[in-house]
Amino acid sequence: MPTTDAATIRDLLCRVRTIALVGASDKPNRPSHDVMAYLQGRGYRVIPVSPRLAGGELLGERVYRSLADIPEAVDMADLFLAPDRVPPVVGEAIERHIPVVWMQIGVIHPDAAEQAEQAGLTVVMDRCPRQEIPRLGVPPVQTGN
């Protein structure tokens, strides 16, 4: 069952440092672009994932085609995808041992969530970190730790 407990969500947002944002957009009016910029402004390292933009740069970060292509450790995968596109991305998150899979508002896939949880990942579904961070009083990420 996806995590809904406020204290648990706050704790994971305090521990996460590097986020892969899957479904990143270069269009400033898109929610994924806004959330990426917001998270960067809070001190998170946000790595954009978009097959269409792969190889380019978005908000100062190189864009990757998939989670599998990111050459460094990732603490959380934030999914801006149609629900039917979630299972293969969750499979990549499991293979990469990404500790947290966060499905954005409207991104609901109970079977993929269950698969991730059975593999030991924490799942947050149908929520947005841009809304949860101020609601839960999550402080900015401290760099240099």
N, C-alpha and C positions, 0 to 999 in steps of 0.2 A: 504494500500500500504506500503510495507516494507520501513524502513528508509534508505535513501541514502544520506541525507544531511550531509556533512562533520562536520559541527558544532554540530549537534545533536549526531552523532556517537562519536565525541571527548568528548562531555559532558557526555555521558553515560559511556564511558570507564574511565573517571575521577571519576565517582560516584560509580561504581561497585567495590566491595571488594572481594566477595566470588562467585566463578564460579563453576558450576557443568559441567564437561566436559563429555558429553555422547558419548560413543563410544571410550573410552580410550583404549590405547594399551600398552602392556608391551614391545613391539618391538621398539627399539630406532630408527629404520629406517622409522617408520610410522609417517605421519604428525601429528596425534593426540598426540603422545608422545613428539614430538618436540615442538608443540604449548603449551602443558602442562608445559614442562620444561621452556620455554620462559616466559610464564605468571607468573610462580612461581618466576623466576628471576627478574621480574618487581614488585614483592611485592604482587601479588594477591594470595589469598588462592584458590587453585584449587582442587576440590573434584572429583576424577575419578568415572565414572559410566560405568560398564561393567558387564553383567551377567556372562561372562566367568571367570572374575577375582574377582568377588564379594567375600568379606571376606578376601581377601589378602591385600597387600600393594603395592602402586605404587608411586614412587618418594616421599616417606615419608608420604603418605596419605592413609587412609583406602579406599578401593574400595567398592562401593555400587552397588547393582543389578539394581536399578532404582532410579529415582528422588524421588519417594514416600518413599524410604527407608532412605534417608538422614535425620538425626535427627535435623538438624539446618537450619537456614534461608539461602537462596541462592539468590543472586542478579541477576544472569544471568545463563541461560542454553546454553552452547555452543555445538552444535550438529554436530558430525562427524558420520553421518548415511546415508545409502542409502535413497533417497527421499521417497520410499514407507514405510519406517519405522518411518517417522517423525510424522504423525498424532497422534499416541498414546502417544508419548513423549510430544508433544505440549499439549495434553489433561492433562497429569500429571503436566506440567508447569502451566497450567491454574488453576488446582485444588490446587496447592501449592502456587498460587499467586506469582510466580517468575516474577519479573517485566520485564525482558528482555529475549527474545529467539533469539539466534544468530545462523543462519544456515551457515555452512562453505561453502567455494567455491565449487560449484557443487551440493550443497544440496539445491534444489529448489522445494518448494511445496507451490504454491500460495494459495490453499484452506486452508492448515494448517495455513499459515501466516494470512490469513483473519480471521480465527477462533480466533487466538491468539489476533489479534488487536481488534476484536469485544468484547473480554473479558477484554480489557484495557491494554494488554501487548504491549511493544515496540518490533518490529521485525526488525532484520537486516538479510538479506538473500544474499547468494552468495558472501560473503566477509570473510576475515580472520583477527582476531584481531592482529595476529603476523605481518601482513602487515600494518594494519591500525594504530597501535600504533606509529611506527616511522614516517609514512607518515603524521600523524596529530600532531606529536609532543606531544603525551600524556606523562606526567611525570610519573616516578615510583610512585607506591602507597606508601603513607606515613603511616607507622604503628604507633599505639598508639593514633590515633585520636578518 
